[in-house]
Amino acid sequence: MEKMKYYILDEEHRVVEVEDMTTWGEWFNRIEARRVSYTKLGKTGYVVSTVFLGLDHNFLVTETGGNYQPIVFETMVFDKDRNEMGCFRYTTWIEAIQGHETVVEQFAQKLGLVETSTGETLN
């Protein structure tokens, strides 16, 4: 069985593997370091949250060659009762930011929070 790998982010939001759990745990304990973005969707109670996971969530692909990138970012959508409405995962900070923005747009449209170019609200 392969040893668990732990990841943190450097100052430029690049994923860095760390060897010991203590270093990882101290870094991971700071939510401000892990939070990528957080958006409340109007007064609907819906929330879109994107965070750095710190552990690889790529359970289907094994490491091959030097091009492997762990899946360590996640966007989740919750409704007003905190039920999970969607989950999306990424390998880089940039992908996570872009993914968060895309999910916010998609759910805002579904919830009728986006206006069309003619000014009418989508339902």
C-alpha positions as CSV (number, residue, x, y, z in Angstrom):
1,M,0.0,0.0,0.0
2,E,1.3,3.4,-0.9
3,K,2.2,5.9,1.8
4,M,-0.3,8.8,2.3
5,K,0.9,12.1,0.7
6,Y,0.3,15.4,2.3
7,Y,0.1,18.7,0.5
8,I,0.1,22.4,1.4
9,L,0.1,25.6,-0.7
10,D,3.1,27.9,-1.1
11,E,2.8,31.7,-1.1
12,E,1.9,31.6,-4.8
13,H,-0.8,29.0,-4.3
14,R,1.3,26.2,-5.8
15,V,0.7,22.6,-4.5
16,V,3.7,21.4,-2.5
17,E,4.1,17.9,-1.0
18,V,5.3,17.8,2.6
19,E,6.8,14.8,4.3
20,D,5.5,15.0,7.8
21,M,2.0,15.1,9.1
22,T,2.8,17.7,11.8
23,T,3.9,20.3,9.3
24,W,0.8,19.5,7.2
25,G,-1.5,19.6,10.2
26,E,-0.2,22.9,11.5
27,W,-0.7,24.5,8.0
28,F,-4.0,22.8,7.3
29,N,-5.5,24.0,10.6
30,R,-5.7,27.6,9.2
31,I,-8.9,27.9,7.2
32,E,-7.8,31.2,5.7
33,A,-4.9,29.3,4.0
34,R,-7.2,26.6,2.6
35,R,-10.2,28.7,1.5
36,V,-10.1,29.5,-2.2
37,S,-13.4,31.2,-2.5
38,Y,-16.8,31.4,-0.8
39,T,-20.0,32.8,-2.4
40,K,-23.5,33.2,-1.0
41,L,-26.1,33.1,-3.8
42,G,-28.4,36.0,-3.0
43,K,-31.0,35.4,-0.3
44,T,-31.6,31.8,-1.5
45,G,-29.5,30.2,1.3
46,Y,-27.3,28.5,-1.3
47,V,-23.6,28.7,-0.8
48,V,-20.7,27.8,-3.1
49,S,-17.5,27.0,-1.3
50,T,-14.1,26.1,-2.8
51,V,-11.3,24.9,-0.6
52,F,-7.8,23.3,-0.8
53,L,-8.2,19.7,0.5
54,G,-4.5,18.9,1.4
55,L,-4.9,15.2,0.5
56,D,-5.1,13.7,-3.0
57,H,-8.7,12.8,-4.0
58,N,-7.7,11.2,-7.3
59,F,-8.8,7.7,-6.4
60,L,-9.1,6.3,-9.9
61,V,-5.8,7.2,-11.6
62,T,-2.4,5.8,-10.5
63,E,0.8,7.8,-10.8
64,T,2.5,7.4,-14.1
65,G,5.7,9.2,-15.1
66,G,6.4,12.7,-14.0
67,N,3.1,14.3,-15.1
68,Y,0.9,13.3,-12.2
69,Q,-1.1,16.1,-10.5
70,P,-3.0,15.3,-7.4
71,I,-6.7,16.4,-7.1
72,V,-6.5,18.7,-4.1
73,F,-9.1,21.4,-4.6
74,E,-12.9,21.0,-4.3
75,T,-16.0,23.2,-4.9
76,M,-19.1,22.2,-3.1
77,V,-22.6,23.7,-3.4
78,F,-25.0,23.6,-0.4
79,D,-28.7,24.6,-0.3
80,K,-30.3,26.5,2.6
81,D,-30.5,23.3,4.6
82,R,-26.9,22.5,4.0
83,N,-27.7,19.6,1.7
84,E,-24.9,18.9,-0.8
85,M,-26.1,20.0,-4.3
86,G,-22.9,19.5,-6.2
87,C,-19.2,18.6,-5.9
88,F,-16.4,19.5,-8.4
89,R,-12.6,18.8,-8.0
90,Y,-9.5,20.3,-9.5
91,T,-5.7,20.0,-9.5
92,T,-4.6,23.6,-9.4
93,W,-5.5,26.9,-7.7
94,I,-6.3,28.5,-11.1
95,E,-8.6,25.6,-12.1
96,A,-10.3,25.9,-8.7
97,I,-10.9,29.7,-9.1
98,Q,-12.2,29.2,-12.6
99,G,-14.3,26.2,-11.5
100,H,-15.8,28.2,-8.6
101,E,-16.8,31.1,-10.9
102,T,-18.4,28.6,-13.4
103,V,-20.3,26.9,-10.6
104,V,-21.5,30.2,-9.2
105,E,-22.7,31.3,-12.6
106,Q,-24.5,27.9,-13.3
107,F,-26.3,27.8,-10.0
108,A,-27.2,31.6,-10.1
109,Q,-28.9,30.9,-13.5
110,K,-30.7,27.8,-12.1
111,L,-31.9,29.9,-9.2
112,G,-33.1,32.8,-11.3
113,L,-30.5,35.2,-10.0
114,V,-29.0,36.2,-13.4
115,E,-30.4,38.8,-15.7
116,T,-30.3,38.3,-19.5
117,S,-29.0,41.0,-21.9
118,T,-32.6,42.3,-22.2
119,G,-32.8,42.8,-18.4
120,E,-35.2,40.1,-17.7
121,T,-34.5,37.7,-14.8
122,L,-34.0,34.0,-15.7
123,N,-36.3,31.6,-13.7
